[in-house]
Amino acid sequence: MRYGDSTERKKFGKAECVKSVFAFFCNYLILLFLVALFIWMNTLAIEGESFRNYVTKHYNVVIYLLASIFVLCLTIYFYYIFEDKSMLASSRNIWLIFLMLDVCLLVCYLFGYFFNIYSRPVALLALLALMLLSRRDAIFLNSIFAVMMFSIDSFTNFSEINAYPIALSATPLMAFSAGMVGIFVGSQVKTRIRSFLSGFAVSIPIIVMIACLEYSRGSDVIYLVLYGLEAGLLSSVLFMAFLPVFEVLFNCITDYRLRELTDHDAPLMRELKDRAMGTFNHSIVVAHLAEACAIALGENAALARAAAYYHDVGKLRQPEYFTENQTGYNPHNELSPELSVDIIRSHAKDGYELILNRRLPKALADVAIQHHGTLPIKYFYAKALKMSDGALNIEDFSYGGPKPQTKIAAIIMIADASEAISRTLPDRSPEKVEGAVRDIIEERMDLDQFDECDITMKDLTVIKSTIVSCLTGVYHSRVQYPKLKLKRSEENTKDNA
């Protein structure tokens, strides 16, 4: 899933049900407003016609149209009731779905009204839903969109002003087939230039249908085919134009946005590089480990990589108090263990708040606050024990949680500790690294850190072997270079003179 808070599975109770029904009703009214707008625009193009006259004469058709749109909205609601109630638990997700529908209907109508019915970017919704939601949701919403387009084309006065009435009957098949091609081609697309090129693939079913429907028009078919090509390319171009807007408005996670966030010139990454170079370098290696583990488990590798980049950004608040950023002087030597623990464990919460304040995806913030779970900070706990006469409550020297809620958070918890401990090993042979990583995983299992995520023993075994393989590659041994100091020969010196 890619929508909004993809790592947060909200419960769908009575309160959420009422809110979701209200959100659907509001969006249904917006769709009715769009339909009224389309009818009014069409009446302007028909001599002697007005909006009131059309509604009065064709009230039965208008009622049928309003009812069909209501049924389609109801179908969307029940689809998510049975398939993914957590989607309805957030009103923001409902508004995301309907805003995509509204924008795509409006864009398609305007291109059909001002240019040509065959030039409509009918695959736009499918491409947006694929990136912002999921492939399954995109297939469903593409089908709804095709039927909705057909209803609006057939039961408004659009047919009375269109020069190609035969195209209206092909609207659902044209929109559905172009959208499906866009979904299956777009699933393999990882760059924006390839997104543009996918427009050529999207235009293929449109061009084929145009040629079959309008072959009798002779030379005019060439122009209509060009409109079909335009429809495919417009779908991809408008998709790239609207996608960043939806990403920002709804704080959505897409592969494109994740790649932008992991660029070293991204604002928080630049701050981390300038103020906490040690933490930055640590995060780079953790990202390498997390991405490899995510690929091995079939998880979202781009999300794992981005979450690893941002998991320690809370250290920006006081970077000098963390070992990797120190250059000899350790300020903890002058602090009590209790104060040191407060500073160290606060970086998880600070990272969570910093990520949300910068309007970055909540999935990254969740990993930042979960990647230490409720683990104790053993160094300062041991230091406090030496300075104390009585027993201490270990919870006072532990992170506040929550524990990892997803596999990606669990991966980063293990990768973070594995990268840190591997730097302390005098012998970084595969056997020693494997023993260290195994101890890290077993300790976290003993402390019940994985109880709240759906990770299995098989997953942990895969994570261990993947991290060991990656770390032995990162910190591999090298041949000892001989200590020879070479000088230029006297002949070369004379020649140069």
Phi, psi and omega in degrees: 000145184241350190285145172027244183273074188292340180266355184251109181267096183282147178282145181253090179260194182296318180297317179293325179297315180297316180297320182293320178297318178297317179296320179295319180296318178299318180288329174297319177297323177296319177298321178296322177298319179296318178299316178298321178298317180297316180297318180297318179296322180292324180296333178294332182271354181252119184295131178079006181254149175223164182299316182295317181297319182295314181296322180293316182285331185238038185298327179294322177293318180296317179298319179298320179296315180297322180292320181294321178293323177297317180297320179294320176296320178295323178297319177299316182298312183288334174301313181284334175300317184269335185259322185199084182296331182298336177295322181280344182291339179248119179299331180298322179293323178295316178295327177298312181301310186284330176294322174300315178299314181299312183297316183291321176298314181296315181296314180297318180296315183297320178292323177290329183282314187267338184242270182207145183298332180280350182269003184290132180283074189288347180266004184298314181297318181299318181292318179295315181295325178299317183280321187271337181242256178205169182295320180297315178296323180296318179298316180295309183293329176296322178294316178299317181297318180298316179292321180294319176299317180296319180297316181293320179295319188277326189249018165244182180273021179297325182294335183285341182248002184263137182277352183233070184299333181294335180291334182297323180289338181265001183305310183297318180292321180294314180292319182294311184293318178296319179296319179295319176299317179298322181293312185283329174285317182295335179296335181263358184272131181237355180231160183289327179293324177289331175297320177295316181293334178295341177300329177293320177294320180297326184285345184299306180296329178294315181296318180299316181291323177297315180298321180289322184281326190243021183299335183285351182279357176070235185294337180294339181299326181299316179294321179293324176296322177295325174296322177296319176297321177299321180299317179294314181293321177297323178302315181286322181292313179293327175301313180291332179284318183278332185303312179299328179295313178294323179301317182284315183298319185248008177052048185275155177258121172229161179299324179297314182292322179297321178293323177294322181290334180266004172292139183293348177264003174298144188310309182291326177293323178293320176297317180297321180291324182281323189253340183215069185299323179297316178295322178299311180297321177299317181294326179298314181292319178299322179297320178298315179294314183296320179297317179296319179293318180298319178297317181296329181264357182077022177271176180287102185294323180295321178292319179298318180295315180294318180298323178292323177300324188256003188292336183245019183294343177296343178288350177295337181294317179217071188298331185289350180269005180244134193307318186294344180257002183269148181239041178121313181272130180244106183296343179292341179296338182257004183246158174285155179302323180297317179290321177299318179298318179301320180291315184293311185285343180290343184294334178292312179291322178298320178296319178301311183291322181295317180296317179291322179295331178274007178061038176266163183304138181296333178302324178290320179295321180299317179294322181300322183271344183260346193288349171251355179053232176242032182294146174282149175267091195296325184300311183281336174293316178295322178295321179291324179298322180292330183267356185247148177273330184248182180287149179245150175278115185295337179295335177288347180242027182239159175292155185274355180078191006285169176290162179306132181258347182225166177297323182295320177296321178293319178301314183290327174302314181288315182296321179300311181290324181294318179295320182293316184286333180294333179289338183268352183283124175290328178245111184258037175291157180306324181294315180293318179296318179297318178298319180294316180294321178298319178297321179297314181294316181296321179298317180290329174292318179298328181267012174059036182284342183255015184290337187255010175233162187269041180272144183248169177298323177297318178299317181295324176295318178296318179299316181299310182295324180292316181294318179300315179298317181291317183293321178292336175280324180288314184253050180286158180278156179233160177291137179290122181283140178292145181272081179244136177249110186264145177236156176290143181290159182294324180298317179295324180295318179293318179300320179292329179290000000 
